Amino acid sequence: FQLGMYHIWSGFDHLLFVLGLLLLVKKRSKLVWTITAFTIAHSITLALATLHIIQVPGSFTEAAIALSIVFLAVELLRHYKGMNGFAFHYPWLVSFLFGLLHGLGFASALQDVGLPENNIPLALLLFNAGVELGQLAFVLVILLLMAGIKRLYFRFPNWLYKMPAYVIGTLAMYWFIERAVTIF
């Protein structure tokens, strides 16, 4: 459980993906479905990869995760320009599809640590529960920060609202380049 919490809080790429979703999806009910789809998807591939039903090279997975974040940052910037793309209209589908990829990343981290051979299902369940609780705590903190910022009487310049998307995209592109080098 603690390892799952630690992994999500130290996995800045996963947190940036969730942050991108939070910035893109304004309607809270849609956000709940979007985060739930991400959870279901990464739980599926985490289990499948941990049980050795599917195997994908970790270097490919990590580079693809970075690209998923770049995609989300681009969609967020397009939204800011009034051009709502696929991720805006179907955030739950985007989060589900990319959640499958992120689950492979979780499995890779879990594989590095190892699971107790005598109780893999319970260890997997607890790891996933730790990831989930950590992710929900992150969502709650960000939503509280966003609510606090909205309550400020100060009007921020428009370019400042776009800054998180640029930061997310720049970091993700850096990670992609860094990780892609290990593939080739």
Stockholm file with secondary structure:
# STOCKHOLM 1.0

chainA/1-184         FQLGMYHIWSGFDHLLFVLGLLLLVKKRSKLVWTITAFTIAHSITLALATLHIIQVPGSFTEAAIALSIVFLAVELLRHYKGMNGFAFHYPWLVSFLFGLLHGLGFASALQDVGLPENNIPLALLLFNAGVELGQLAFVLVILLLMAGIKRLYFRFPNWLYKMPAYVIGTLAMYWFIERAVTIF
#=GR chainA/1-184 SS CHHHHHHHHHCHHHHHHHHHHHHHCCSHHHHHHHHHHHHHHHHHHHHHHHTTSSCCCHHHHHHHHHHHHHHHHHHHHHHHTTCCCHHHHCHHHHHHHHHHHHHHHHHHHHHHHCCCTTCHHHHHHHHHHHHHHHHHHHHHHHHHHHHHHHHCSCCCCHHHHHHHHHHHHHHHHHHHHHHHHHHC
#=GC SS_cons         CHHHHHHHHHCHHHHHHHHHHHHHCCSHHHHHHHHHHHHHHHHHHHHHHHTTSSCCCHHHHHHHHHHHHHHHHHHHHHHHTTCCCHHHHCHHHHHHHHHHHHHHHHHHHHHHHCCCTTCHHHHHHHHHHHHHHHHHHHHHHHHHHHHHHHHCSCCCCHHHHHHHHHHHHHHHHHHHHHHHHHHC
//
